[in-house]
Amino acid sequence: MRLDGMTKKEVASALEISDLGRLKIWMRKYRQFGEEGLIDRRRRPEDNQVLPVNEGSE
């Protein structure tokens, strides 16, 4: 990834990223793994997952 002469702060501003640390993490992942490193791999709850009901609260 090249910054084309821009500072990290300028890139973050242009992309409307408020957390400069997050930009640095994404850049490191891109350097190590390419575009695949930017795929969101966080687990999401299943749509049909049943959540426990808090009994006795109304």
OpenMM code with the backbone's topology and positions (N, CA, C; nanometers):
from openmm import Vec3, app, unit

residues = "MET ARG LEU ASP GLY MET THR LYS LYS GLU VAL ALA SER ALA LEU GLU ILE SER ASP LEU GLY ARG LEU LYS ILE TRP MET ARG LYS TYR ARG GLN PHE GLY GLU GLU GLY LEU ILE ASP ARG ARG ARG ARG PRO GLU ASP ASN GLN VAL LEU PRO VAL ASN GLU GLY SER GLU".split()
positions = [
    Vec3(0.0852, -0.1170, 0.0000),
    Vec3(0.0000, 0.0000, 0.0000),
    Vec3(0.0894, 0.1227, 0.0000),
    Vec3(0.0624, 0.2121, -0.0909),
    Vec3(0.1388, 0.3353, -0.0979),
    Vec3(0.0505, 0.4502, -0.0559),
    Vec3(0.1111, 0.5460, 0.0100),
    Vec3(0.0354, 0.6620, 0.0562),
    Vec3(0.0386, 0.7757, -0.0452),
    Vec3(0.1133, 0.7569, -0.1550),
    Vec3(0.1235, 0.8582, -0.2605),
    Vec3(0.1592, 0.9960, -0.2054),
    Vec3(0.2572, 0.9987, -0.1145),
    Vec3(0.3056, 1.1246, -0.0612),
    Vec3(0.2225, 1.1829, 0.0510),
    Vec3(0.1169, 1.1149, 0.0903),
    Vec3(0.0311, 1.1644, 0.1977),
    Vec3(0.0780, 1.1067, 0.3306),
    Vec3(0.0568, 1.1809, 0.4364),
    Vec3(0.0853, 1.1287, 0.5698),
    Vec3(-0.0312, 1.0377, 0.6111),
    Vec3(-0.0080, 0.9568, 0.7126),
    Vec3(-0.1157, 0.8706, 0.7627),
    Vec3(-0.2318, 0.9556, 0.8131),
    Vec3(-0.2006, 1.0669, 0.8731),
    Vec3(-0.3059, 1.1558, 0.9235),
    Vec3(-0.3903, 1.2105, 0.8079),
    Vec3(-0.3265, 1.2452, 0.6966),
    Vec3(-0.3997, 1.2955, 0.5803),
    Vec3(-0.4875, 1.1860, 0.5190),
    Vec3(-0.4349, 1.0633, 0.5139),
    Vec3(-0.5124, 0.9514, 0.4605),
    Vec3(-0.6334, 0.9258, 0.5492),
    Vec3(-0.6131, 0.9231, 0.6804),
    Vec3(-0.7227, 0.9008, 0.7738),
    Vec3(-0.8303, 1.0083, 0.7565),
    Vec3(-0.7890, 1.1309, 0.7403),
    Vec3(-0.8830, 1.2404, 0.7214),
    Vec3(-0.9596, 1.2247, 0.5900),
    Vec3(-0.8880, 1.1909, 0.4824),
    Vec3(-0.9522, 1.1748, 0.3513),
    Vec3(-1.0537, 1.0609, 0.3521),
    Vec3(-1.0267, 0.9558, 0.4307),
    Vec3(-1.1165, 0.8405, 0.4374),
    Vec3(-1.2163, 0.8508, 0.5530),
    Vec3(-1.2117, 0.9656, 0.6228),
    Vec3(-1.3005, 0.9918, 0.7372),
    Vec3(-1.2870, 0.8837, 0.8447),
    Vec3(-1.1616, 0.8464, 0.8745),
    Vec3(-1.1305, 0.7516, 0.9809),
    Vec3(-1.0809, 0.8338, 1.0986),
    Vec3(-1.1551, 0.8322, 1.2083),
    Vec3(-1.1184, 0.9166, 1.3222),
    Vec3(-1.0068, 0.8557, 1.4069),
    Vec3(-0.9875, 0.7246, 1.3966),
    Vec3(-0.8887, 0.6549, 1.4785),
    Vec3(-0.7650, 0.6225, 1.3951),
    Vec3(-0.6592, 0.7001, 1.4130),
    Vec3(-0.5357, 0.6800, 1.3376),
    Vec3(-0.4757, 0.5427, 1.3665),
    Vec3(-0.4914, 0.4944, 1.4880),
    Vec3(-0.4431, 0.3611, 1.5236),
    Vec3(-0.5103, 0.2530, 1.4411),
    Vec3(-0.6407, 0.2691, 1.4148),
    Vec3(-0.7143, 0.1723, 1.3326),
    Vec3(-0.6586, 0.1703, 1.1915),
    Vec3(-0.6265, 0.2863, 1.1355),
    Vec3(-0.5675, 0.2945, 1.0017),
    Vec3(-0.4345, 0.2193, 0.9992),
    Vec3(-0.3525, 0.2379, 1.1004),
    Vec3(-0.2230, 0.1695, 1.1058),
    Vec3(-0.2408, 0.0179, 1.1088),
    Vec3(-0.3403, -0.0301, 1.1842),
    Vec3(-0.3681, -0.1737, 1.1907),
    Vec3(-0.4095, -0.2247, 1.0531),
    Vec3(-0.4992, -0.1529, 0.9869),
    Vec3(-0.5434, -0.1947, 0.8532),
    Vec3(-0.4280, -0.1954, 0.7540),
    Vec3(-0.3409, -0.0962, 0.7622),
    Vec3(-0.2257, -0.0913, 0.6716),
    Vec3(-0.1333, -0.2108, 0.6956),
    Vec3(-0.1109, -0.2442, 0.8222),
    Vec3(-0.0247, -0.3582, 0.8542),
    Vec3(-0.0862, -0.4887, 0.8017),
    Vec3(-0.2167, -0.5062, 0.8204),
    Vec3(-0.2838, -0.6262, 0.7706),
    Vec3(-0.2771, -0.6336, 0.6188),
    Vec3(-0.2912, -0.5203, 0.5521),
    Vec3(-0.2842, -0.5176, 0.4064),
    Vec3(-0.1442, -0.5557, 0.3584),
    Vec3(-0.0421, -0.5032, 0.4249),
    Vec3(0.0962, -0.5381, 0.3872),
    Vec3(0.1234, -0.6870, 0.4063),
    Vec3(0.0720, -0.7445, 0.5133),
    Vec3(0.0977, -0.8850, 0.5446),
    Vec3(0.0158, -0.9812, 0.4600),
    Vec3(-0.1126, -0.9496, 0.4374),
    Vec3(-0.2034, -1.0464, 0.3772),
    Vec3(-0.2727, -0.9994, 0.2494),
    Vec3(-0.2468, -0.8768, 0.2069),
    Vec3(-0.3149, -0.8242, 0.0884),
    Vec3(-0.4601, -0.7919, 0.1188),
    Vec3(-0.5414, -0.7860, 0.0137),
    Vec3(-0.6833, -0.7501, 0.0324),
    Vec3(-0.7542, -0.8459, 0.1256),
    Vec3(-0.7161, -0.9726, 0.1257),
    Vec3(-0.7806, -1.0714, 0.2113),
    Vec3(-0.7622, -1.0378, 0.3602),
    Vec3(-0.6548, -0.9674, 0.3934),
    Vec3(-0.6313, -0.9291, 0.5312),
    Vec3(-0.7295, -0.8250, 0.5826),
    Vec3(-0.8023, -0.7623, 0.4916),
    Vec3(-0.8978, -0.6586, 0.5310),
    Vec3(-1.0399, -0.7125, 0.5479),
    Vec3(-1.0593, -0.8414, 0.5228),
    Vec3(-1.1911, -0.9016, 0.5388),
    Vec3(-1.2257, -0.9074, 0.6874),
    Vec3(-1.3470, -0.8669, 0.7190),
    Vec3(-1.3945, -0.8685, 0.8573),
    Vec3(-1.4196, -1.0126, 0.8987),
    Vec3(-1.3449, -1.0598, 0.9959),
    Vec3(-1.3566, -1.1992, 1.0394),
    Vec3(-1.4190, -1.2116, 1.1790),
    Vec3(-1.4786, -1.1030, 1.2260),
    Vec3(-1.5462, -1.1099, 1.3560),
    Vec3(-1.6659, -1.2023, 1.3438),
    Vec3(-1.6911, -1.2744, 1.4529),
    Vec3(-1.8078, -1.3633, 1.4551),
    Vec3(-1.9332, -1.2817, 1.4824),
    Vec3(-2.0382, -1.3182, 1.4129),
    Vec3(-2.1667, -1.2528, 1.4338),
    Vec3(-2.2644, -1.3573, 1.4856),
    Vec3(-2.3558, -1.3176, 1.5722),
    Vec3(-2.4561, -1.4140, 1.6201),
    Vec3(-2.5434, -1.4607, 1.5039),
    Vec3(-2.5851, -1.5845, 1.5115),
    Vec3(-2.6751, -1.6384, 1.4091),
    Vec3(-2.8082, -1.5663, 1.4172),
    Vec3(-2.8724, -1.5468, 1.3026),
    Vec3(-3.0016, -1.4781, 1.2989),
    Vec3(-3.1081, -1.5535, 1.3779),
    Vec3(-3.0991, -1.6863, 1.3816),
    Vec3(-3.2021, -1.7646, 1.4472),
    Vec3(-3.1640, -1.8031, 1.5901),
    Vec3(-3.0622, -1.7416, 1.6426),
    Vec3(-3.0177, -1.7733, 1.7781),
    Vec3(-3.1209, -1.7226, 1.8794),
    Vec3(-3.1560, -1.8084, 1.9736),
    Vec3(-3.2527, -1.7729, 2.0772),
    Vec3(-3.1765, -1.7121, 2.1942),
    Vec3(-3.2173, -1.5933, 2.2342),
    Vec3(-3.1543, -1.5256, 2.3468),
    Vec3(-3.2300, -1.5598, 2.4742),
    Vec3(-3.1589, -1.5740, 2.5849),
    Vec3(-3.2272, -1.6075, 2.7095),
    Vec3(-3.3190, -1.4941, 2.7548),
    Vec3(-3.4325, -1.5323, 2.8115),
    Vec3(-3.5287, -1.4346, 2.8621),
    Vec3(-3.4996, -1.4103, 3.0090),
    Vec3(-3.4943, -1.2850, 3.0483),
    Vec3(-3.4698, -1.2499, 3.1869),
    Vec3(-3.6021, -1.2601, 3.2619),
    Vec3(-3.6192, -1.3687, 3.3356),
    Vec3(-3.7467, -1.3941, 3.4041),
    Vec3(-3.7691, -1.2942, 3.5175),
    Vec3(-3.8952, -1.2553, 3.5358),
    Vec3(-3.9329, -1.1697, 3.6474),
    Vec3(-3.9068, -1.0221, 3.6251),
    Vec3(-3.8619, -0.9820, 3.5085),
    Vec3(-3.8413, -0.8380, 3.4868),
    Vec3(-3.9431, -0.7883, 3.3866),
    Vec3(-4.0080, -0.6806, 3.4217),
    Vec3(-4.1072, -0.6192, 3.3330),
    Vec3(-4.0960, -0.4709, 3.3400),
] * unit.nanometer
topology = app.Topology()
chain = topology.addChain("A")
for resn in residues:
    res = topology.addResidue(resn, chain)
    for name in ("N", "CA", "C"):
        topology.addAtom(name, app.Element.getBySymbol(name[0]), res)
